[in-house]
Amino acid sequence: MRGRGLLILLATSVLLLSGLSSLRTSSEKKSTKQTTPTTTTSVSPATKPAPSGVSAVMPADPKVKLAPGQQLTLQIRSDSPDIAAISELGLKVPVGPDVPGEIVLIAPSSGSFDVTLQVAKRSVGKIVVSD
């Protein structure tokens, strides 16, 4: 009889503690949501502005020159189904007569990167990044 009473007391304590714990967790979540600070970013006058974006179409524009950090929107065209790739950057996109291939990237540090059609095994242009 005494063991049963202890067991009931223990079970009741566990239930009460778990209930209190869940209430505490839920109120902490609410307070976290309410007190999350809003961050704003300001640009100081000494900050260099980001370079403007560049758009190009290959193979019509066979050589595209960029500065590091500059955004490039590159459309690649092909008369037959293919896969356009910039292997050095690990980028690929399907292209074809009805499939406009588009790659948007931020120019990495200095370098020269070939744009190729993998099925046709030919180059359609080059991206040159330099300061």
Phi and psi restraints in degrees (value plus and minus 20) as a CYANA .aco file:
   2 ARG   PHI     -84.8   -44.8
   2 ARG   PSI     -58.2   -18.2
   3 GLY   PHI     -84.5   -44.5
   3 GLY   PSI     -57.5   -17.5
   4 ARG   PHI     -86.7   -46.7
   4 ARG   PSI     -59.3   -19.3
   5 GLY   PHI     -83.7   -43.7
   5 GLY   PSI     -61.8   -21.8
   6 LEU   PHI     -85.6   -45.6
   6 LEU   PSI     -59.8   -19.8
   7 LEU   PHI     -83.5   -43.5
   7 LEU   PSI     -63.4   -23.4
   8 ILE   PHI     -84.5   -44.5
   8 ILE   PSI     -61.6   -21.6
   9 LEU   PHI     -83.2   -43.2
   9 LEU   PSI     -62.0   -22.0
  10 LEU   PHI     -85.4   -45.4
  10 LEU   PSI     -65.2   -25.2
  11 ALA   PHI     -82.2   -42.2
  11 ALA   PSI     -61.5   -21.5
  12 THR   PHI     -84.5   -44.5
  12 THR   PSI     -61.0   -21.0
  13 SER   PHI     -82.9   -42.9
  13 SER   PSI     -63.1   -23.1
  14 VAL   PHI     -82.4   -42.4
  14 VAL   PSI     -64.5   -24.5
  15 LEU   PHI     -82.2   -42.2
  15 LEU   PSI     -63.9   -23.9
  16 LEU   PHI     -83.6   -43.6
  16 LEU   PSI     -63.7   -23.7
  17 LEU   PHI     -85.6   -45.6
  17 LEU   PSI     -61.4   -21.4
  18 SER   PHI     -86.9   -46.9
  18 SER   PSI     -57.1   -17.1
  19 GLY   PHI     -83.6   -43.6
  19 GLY   PSI     -64.6   -24.6
  20 LEU   PHI     -84.2   -44.2
  20 LEU   PSI     -58.5   -18.5
  21 SER   PHI     -84.0   -44.0
  21 SER   PSI     -63.0   -23.0
  22 SER   PHI     -87.7   -47.7
  22 SER   PSI     -55.9   -15.9
  23 LEU   PHI     -84.0   -44.0
  23 LEU   PSI     -62.2   -22.2
  24 ARG   PHI     -84.3   -44.3
  24 ARG   PSI     -64.6   -24.6
  25 THR   PHI     -82.6   -42.6
  25 THR   PSI     -63.1   -23.1
  26 SER   PHI     -86.5   -46.5
  26 SER   PSI     -57.7   -17.7
  27 SER   PHI     -91.6   -51.6
  27 SER   PSI     -51.7   -11.7
  28 GLU   PHI     -87.0   -47.0
  28 GLU   PSI     -58.9   -18.9
  29 LYS   PHI     -83.1   -43.1
  29 LYS   PSI     -63.1   -23.1
  30 LYS   PHI     -83.1   -43.1
  30 LYS   PSI     -64.4   -24.4
  31 SER   PHI     -88.3   -48.3
  31 SER   PSI     -52.3   -12.3
  32 THR   PHI     -85.7   -45.7
  32 THR   PSI     -61.8   -21.8
  33 LYS   PHI     -84.6   -44.6
  33 LYS   PSI     -57.7   -17.7
  34 GLN   PHI     -97.6   -57.6
  34 GLN   PSI     -49.2    -9.2
  35 THR   PHI    -124.5   -84.5
  35 THR   PSI      -9.7    30.3
  36 THR   PHI     -86.6   -46.6
  36 THR   PSI     101.5   141.5
  37 PRO   PHI     -92.9   -52.9
  37 PRO   PSI     129.4   169.4
  38 THR   PHI    -113.2   -73.2
  38 THR   PSI     112.3   152.3
  39 THR   PHI    -123.9   -83.9
  39 THR   PSI     120.9   160.9
  40 THR   PHI    -143.9  -103.9
  40 THR   PSI     126.7   166.7
  41 THR   PHI    -131.7   -91.7
  41 THR   PSI     109.6   149.6
  42 SER   PHI    -135.8   -95.8
  42 SER   PSI     128.9   168.9
  43 VAL   PHI    -125.7   -85.7
  43 VAL   PSI     102.3   142.3
  44 SER   PHI     -97.7   -57.7
  44 SER   PSI     136.2   176.2
  45 PRO   PHI     -79.2   -39.2
  45 PRO   PSI     -45.9    -5.9
  46 ALA   PHI    -100.1   -60.1
  46 ALA   PSI     -30.7     9.3
  47 THR   PHI     -91.7   -51.7
  47 THR   PSI     112.0   152.0
  48 LYS   PHI     -95.3   -55.3
  48 LYS   PSI     109.9   149.9
  49 PRO   PHI     -86.2   -46.2
  49 PRO   PSI     129.5   169.5
  50 ALA   PHI     -87.2   -47.2
  50 ALA   PSI     121.6   161.6
  51 PRO   PHI     -83.9   -43.9
  51 PRO   PSI     129.3   169.3
  52 SER   PHI     -90.4   -50.4
  52 SER   PSI     143.6   183.6
  53 GLY   PHI    -100.0   -60.0
  53 GLY   PSI     138.8   178.8
  54 VAL   PHI    -146.7  -106.7
  54 VAL   PSI     119.9   159.9
  55 SER   PHI    -139.1   -99.1
  55 SER   PSI     123.6   163.6
  56 ALA   PHI    -171.1  -131.1
  56 ALA   PSI     136.8   176.8
  57 VAL   PHI    -145.4  -105.4
  57 VAL   PSI     105.8   145.8
  58 MET   PHI    -131.8   -91.8
  58 MET   PSI     121.7   161.7
  59 PRO   PHI    -107.3   -67.3
  59 PRO   PSI     -19.1    20.9
  60 ALA   PHI     -78.6   -38.6
  60 ALA   PSI     -59.9   -19.9
  61 ASP   PHI    -126.1   -86.1
  61 ASP   PSI      69.6   109.6
  62 PRO   PHI     -89.8   -49.8
  62 PRO   PSI     -40.6    -0.6
  63 LYS   PHI    -154.9  -114.9
  63 LYS   PSI     103.4   143.4
  64 VAL   PHI    -136.7   -96.7
  64 VAL   PSI     105.8   145.8
  65 LYS   PHI    -126.1   -86.1
  65 LYS   PSI     114.3   154.3
  66 LEU   PHI    -157.5  -117.5
  66 LEU   PSI     142.5   182.5
  67 ALA   PHI    -120.6   -80.6
  67 ALA   PSI     132.1   172.1
  68 PRO   PHI     -75.5   -35.5
  68 PRO   PSI     115.6   155.6
  69 GLY   PHI      68.9   108.9
  69 GLY   PSI     -28.5    11.5
  70 GLN   PHI     -99.6   -59.6
  70 GLN   PSI     124.0   164.0
  71 GLN   PHI    -106.6   -66.6
  71 GLN   PSI     118.2   158.2
  72 LEU   PHI    -142.4  -102.4
  72 LEU   PSI     108.4   148.4
  73 THR   PHI    -129.0   -89.0
  73 THR   PSI      90.6   130.6
  74 LEU   PHI    -134.8   -94.8
  74 LEU   PSI     102.0   142.0
  75 GLN   PHI    -122.3   -82.3
  75 GLN   PSI     113.5   153.5
  76 ILE   PHI    -140.3  -100.3
  76 ILE   PSI     108.1   148.1
  77 ARG   PHI    -133.2   -93.2
  77 ARG   PSI     130.0   170.0
  78 SER   PHI    -171.0  -131.0
  78 SER   PSI     122.0   162.0
  79 ASP   PHI     -97.6   -57.6
  79 ASP   PSI     -35.3     4.7
  80 SER   PHI    -151.6  -111.6
  80 SER   PSI     137.3   177.3
  81 PRO   PHI     -78.4   -38.4
  81 PRO   PSI     114.8   154.8
  82 ASP   PHI    -180.4  -140.4
  82 ASP   PSI    -196.9  -156.9
  83 ILE   PHI    -148.0  -108.0
  83 ILE   PSI      97.4   137.4
  84 ALA   PHI    -104.8   -64.8
  84 ALA   PSI     118.3   158.3
  85 ALA   PHI    -160.4  -120.4
  85 ALA   PSI     125.8   165.8
  86 ILE   PHI    -138.4   -98.4
  86 ILE   PSI      66.1   106.1
  87 SER   PHI     -78.1   -38.1
  87 SER   PSI     -60.3   -20.3
  88 GLU   PHI     -81.7   -41.7
  88 GLU   PSI     -44.6    -4.6
  89 LEU   PHI    -125.4   -85.4
  89 LEU   PSI     -21.6    18.4
  90 GLY   PHI      50.4    90.4
  90 GLY   PSI      11.1    51.1
  91 LEU   PHI    -130.5   -90.5
  91 LEU   PSI     117.8   157.8
  92 LYS   PHI    -162.9  -122.9
  92 LYS   PSI     128.6   168.6
  93 VAL   PHI    -171.9  -131.9
  93 VAL   PSI     118.7   158.7
  94 PRO   PHI     -91.1   -51.1
  94 PRO   PSI     124.9   164.9
  95 VAL   PHI    -158.4  -118.4
  95 VAL   PSI     144.2   184.2
  96 GLY   PHI     150.7   190.7
  96 GLY   PSI    -197.9  -157.9
  97 PRO   PHI     -78.2   -38.2
  97 PRO   PSI     -58.4   -18.4
  98 ASP   PHI    -130.6   -90.6
  98 ASP   PSI      -6.9    33.1
  99 VAL   PHI    -145.0  -105.0
  99 VAL   PSI      76.2   116.2
 100 PRO   PHI     -95.4   -55.4
 100 PRO   PSI      95.5   135.5
 101 GLY   PHI    -103.6   -63.6
 101 GLY   PSI     109.8   149.8
 102 GLU   PHI    -152.6  -112.6
 102 GLU   PSI     111.6   151.6
 103 ILE   PHI    -143.3  -103.3
 103 ILE   PSI     108.8   148.8
 104 VAL   PHI    -135.5   -95.5
 104 VAL   PSI     106.0   146.0
 105 LEU   PHI    -164.7  -124.7
 105 LEU   PSI     141.0   181.0
 106 ILE   PHI    -122.2   -82.2
 106 ILE   PSI     104.6   144.6
 107 ALA   PHI     -79.2   -39.2
 107 ALA   PSI     108.8   148.8
 108 PRO   PHI     -95.2   -55.2
 108 PRO   PSI    -189.8  -149.8
 109 SER   PHI     -82.4   -42.4
 109 SER   PSI     152.0   192.0
 110 SER   PHI     -67.2   -27.2
 110 SER   PSI     123.4   163.4
 111 GLY   PHI     143.4   183.4
 111 GLY   PSI     153.4   193.4
 112 SER   PHI    -142.7  -102.7
 112 SER   PSI     110.7   150.7
 113 PHE   PHI    -150.0  -110.0
 113 PHE   PSI      99.8   139.8
 114 ASP   PHI     -97.0   -57.0
 114 ASP   PSI     120.1   160.1
 115 VAL   PHI    -129.1   -89.1
 115 VAL   PSI      99.9   139.9
 116 THR   PHI    -146.0  -106.0
 116 THR   PSI     138.9   178.9
 117 LEU   PHI    -120.5   -80.5
 117 LEU   PSI     100.0   140.0
 118 GLN   PHI     -92.1   -52.1
 118 GLN   PSI     -61.2   -21.2
 119 VAL   PHI     -90.9   -50.9
 119 VAL   PSI     -66.5   -26.5
 120 ALA   PHI     -92.6   -52.6
 120 ALA   PSI     -36.4     3.6
 121 LYS   PHI      34.2    74.2
 121 LYS   PSI      32.3    72.3
 122 ARG   PHI    -163.2  -123.2
 122 ARG   PSI     135.2   175.2
 123 SER   PHI    -104.6   -64.6
 123 SER   PSI     119.2   159.2
 124 VAL   PHI    -133.0   -93.0
 124 VAL   PSI     -28.0    12.0
 125 GLY   PHI     149.3   189.3
 125 GLY   PSI    -197.1  -157.1
 126 LYS   PHI    -162.1  -122.1
 126 LYS   PSI     120.0   160.0
 127 ILE   PHI    -126.4   -86.4
 127 ILE   PSI     104.6   144.6
 128 VAL   PHI    -135.2   -95.2
 128 VAL   PSI     100.9   140.9
 129 VAL   PHI    -132.0   -92.0
 129 VAL   PSI     101.2   141.2
 130 SER   PHI    -172.9  -132.9
 130 SER   PSI     137.7   177.7
